[in-house]
Amino acid sequence: MTDSERHLLAGVMGWPVMHSRSPLMHNYWIGEHELAGSYVLLPIEPEALAAALRALQPLGFAGCNLTIPHKQEAMAIVDEVDEVARIIGAISCVVVRPDGSLFGTNNDWRGFIGNLKQDQPSWRADAGPLTVIGAGGGSRAVCYGLLQEGATEIRLVNRTYARAEAIAAEFGGPITPLPWEERHDALDGVAMAVNATSQGMVGEAALDIRLDRLPDTALAADIIYVPLETPFLAAARERGNRTINGVGMLLHQGRPAWKLWFDLEPVVTPELRERMERSIAG
Ligand SMILES: NC(=O)c1ccc[n+]([C@@H]2O[C@H](COP(=O)([O-])OP(=O)(O)OC[C@H]3O[C@@H](n4cnc5c(N)ncnc54)[C@H](OP(=O)(O)O)[C@@H]3O)[C@@H](O)[C@H]2O)c1
């Protein structure tokens, strides 16, 4: 094995993981760059996570992505996590460093922001109030990204108010937690509304929200990507709002991982997006 081949191995650890679309994206980039390498599915049971992460280096992996249920547990296994991962409370990407130690970070926020900037080039975080619905892991990444981009007002609504309150307290900045009953009114005058709950995902009920207060000019974003168009996005589109689905967030979080693993910066091309969407739509 040559050195260059040795470092072009990466994968995604999850349980279950066989449904993951990540190999499609990373192997597309490996092909685009005409590289010898592979991005593989790594079905790892929770009890085996520590051993699997420690095996990355001897197996010649540059690193891996983490998905459910490993994103939190891995924080205590890797040798170092950065501030972003600590604030968001989860690792989405592990890097095997030259000395064999493991470094963990979270690229989901970069995915959310990178996608917005590519899809809506005139988008600005300080264009007006922003409402984020949900306060789980995805929401933490979204809120972090919006603050990094200079958001001036984030209204954070969650079914369990305490979780929204915790994000506001931990992150600081202009985040106002709001009780669930206020979710409809929280859309009044916003520049963007983001669904960061699991509501609307395949197998889940639609997000229970009225859009009558959402300005016509507002952007409606969802971080869910199965289905491609959630009921929230469909309702927003039908009333004339611009919409953006969660596929782009998934695609754009892959780019910073490549920078860390391979020192390369792949591009999210229309062809790649189309392939991912076709695969998800089945
Ligand atoms: N596109 C991407 O790259 C990307 C990245 C991350 C996540 N996601 C997607 O985002 C979604 C959320 O993921 P997550 O990791 O943030 O999940 P999570 O940590 O489990 O959080 C789930 C969120 O949904 C809310 N929720 C659940 N059931 C609800 C209900 N019946 N009514 C109202 N709110 C409800 C929860 O509220 P409570 O706090 O009250 O329980 C919480 O805010 C998933 O579909 C995931 O696939 C996509």
The ligand as an SDF file (V2000), in Angstrom:
LIG
                    3D

 48 52  0  0  0  0  0  0  0  0999 V2000
  -29.4250   17.5550    6.9070 N   0  0  0  0  0  0  0  0  0  0  0  0
  -28.5510   17.1810    7.8090 C   0  0  0  0  0  0  0  0  0  0  0  0
  -27.3470   17.1040    7.5520 O   0  0  0  0  0  0  0  0  0  0  0  0
  -29.0380   16.8640    9.1930 C   0  0  0  0  0  0  0  0  0  0  0  0
  -28.1690   16.9780   10.3120 C   0  0  0  0  0  0  0  0  0  0  0  0
  -28.6810   16.7010   11.5830 C   0  0  0  0  0  0  0  0  0  0  0  0
  -30.0030   16.2970   11.7290 C   0  0  0  0  0  0  0  0  0  0  0  0
  -30.8000   16.1860   10.6290 N   0  0  0  0  0  0  0  0  0  0  0  0
  -32.2140   15.7780   10.7530 C   0  0  0  0  0  0  0  0  0  0  0  0
  -32.8510   16.6410   11.6680 O   0  0  0  0  0  0  0  0  0  0  0  0
  -33.8780   15.9510   12.3630 C   0  0  0  0  0  0  0  0  0  0  0  0
  -33.6780   16.1700   13.8560 C   0  0  0  0  0  0  0  0  0  0  0  0
  -32.4710   15.5470   14.2420 O   0  0  0  0  0  0  0  0  0  0  0  0
  -31.7860   15.8050   15.6620 P   0  0  0  0  0  0  0  0  0  0  0  0
  -30.5210   15.0630   15.6570 O   0  0  0  0  0  0  0  0  0  0  0  0
  -31.7720   17.2650   16.0030 O   0  0  0  0  0  0  0  0  0  0  0  0
  -32.8420   15.0560   16.6300 O   0  0  0  0  0  0  0  0  0  0  0  0
  -33.0080   15.2050   18.1940 P   0  0  0  0  0  0  0  0  0  0  0  0
  -31.7540   15.6590   18.8380 O   0  0  0  0  0  0  0  0  0  0  0  0
  -33.6520   13.9360   18.6520 O   0  0  0  0  0  0  0  0  0  0  0  0
  -34.0930   16.4000   18.3630 O   0  0  0  0  0  0  0  0  0  0  0  0
  -35.4160   16.2290   17.9400 C   0  0  0  0  0  0  0  0  0  0  0  0
  -36.1610   17.5560   18.0100 C   0  0  0  0  0  0  0  0  0  0  0  0
  -37.4830   17.3380   17.5150 O   0  0  0  0  0  0  0  0  0  0  0  0
  -38.4290   17.7160   18.5050 C   0  0  0  0  0  0  0  0  0  0  0  0
  -39.6050   16.8560   18.4720 N   0  0  0  0  0  0  0  0  0  0  0  0
  -39.6230   15.4870   18.4700 C   0  0  0  0  0  0  0  0  0  0  0  0
  -40.9000   15.0510   18.4400 N   0  0  0  0  0  0  0  0  0  0  0  0
  -41.6900   16.1600   18.4560 C   0  0  0  0  0  0  0  0  0  0  0  0
  -43.1030   16.3750   18.4530 C   0  0  0  0  0  0  0  0  0  0  0  0
  -43.9620   15.3500   18.4280 N   0  0  0  0  0  0  0  0  0  0  0  0
  -43.5640   17.6430   18.4310 N   0  0  0  0  0  0  0  0  0  0  0  0
  -42.6890   18.6820   18.4510 C   0  0  0  0  0  0  0  0  0  0  0  0
  -41.3600   18.5550   18.4670 N   0  0  0  0  0  0  0  0  0  0  0  0
  -40.8680   17.3080   18.4780 C   0  0  0  0  0  0  0  0  0  0  0  0
  -37.6900   17.5580   19.8250 C   0  0  0  0  0  0  0  0  0  0  0  0
  -38.3530   18.3150   20.8070 O   0  0  0  0  0  0  0  0  0  0  0  0
  -38.1690   17.9610   22.3830 P   0  0  0  0  0  0  0  0  0  0  0  0
  -36.9170   18.6340   22.8080 O   0  0  0  0  0  0  0  0  0  0  0  0
  -39.3860   18.5090   23.0140 O   0  0  0  0  0  0  0  0  0  0  0  0
  -38.0980   16.4400   22.4740 O   0  0  0  0  0  0  0  0  0  0  0  0
  -36.3190   18.1150   19.4340 C   0  0  0  0  0  0  0  0  0  0  0  0
  -36.3530   19.5110   19.3880 O   0  0  0  0  0  0  0  0  0  0  0  0
  -33.7790   14.4950   11.9130 C   0  0  0  0  0  0  0  0  0  0  0  0
  -34.7240   14.2890   10.8960 O   0  0  0  0  0  0  0  0  0  0  0  0
  -32.3880   14.3920   11.3440 C   0  0  0  0  0  0  0  0  0  0  0  0
  -32.2800   13.4050   10.3310 O   0  0  0  0  0  0  0  0  0  0  0  0
  -30.3460   16.4610    9.3820 C   0  0  0  0  0  0  0  0  0  0  0  0
  1  2  1  0
  2  3  2  0
  2  4  1  0
  4  5  1  0
  4 48  2  0
  5  6  2  0
  6  7  1  0
  7  8  2  0
  8  9  1  0
  8 48  1  0
  9 10  1  0
  9 46  1  0
 10 11  1  0
 11 12  1  0
 11 44  1  0
 12 13  1  0
 13 14  1  0
 14 15  2  0
 14 16  1  0
 14 17  1  0
 17 18  1  0
 18 19  2  0
 18 20  1  0
 18 21  1  0
 21 22  1  0
 22 23  1  0
 23 24  1  0
 23 42  1  0
 24 25  1  0
 25 26  1  0
 25 36  1  0
 26 27  1  0
 26 35  1  0
 27 28  2  0
 28 29  1  0
 29 30  1  0
 29 35  2  0
 30 31  1  0
 30 32  2  0
 32 33  1  0
 33 34  2  0
 34 35  1  0
 36 37  1  0
 36 42  1  0
 37 38  1  0
 38 39  2  0
 38 40  1  0
 38 41  1  0
 42 43  1  0
 44 45  1  0
 44 46  1  0
 46 47  1  0
M  CHG  2   8   1  16  -1
M  END
$$$$
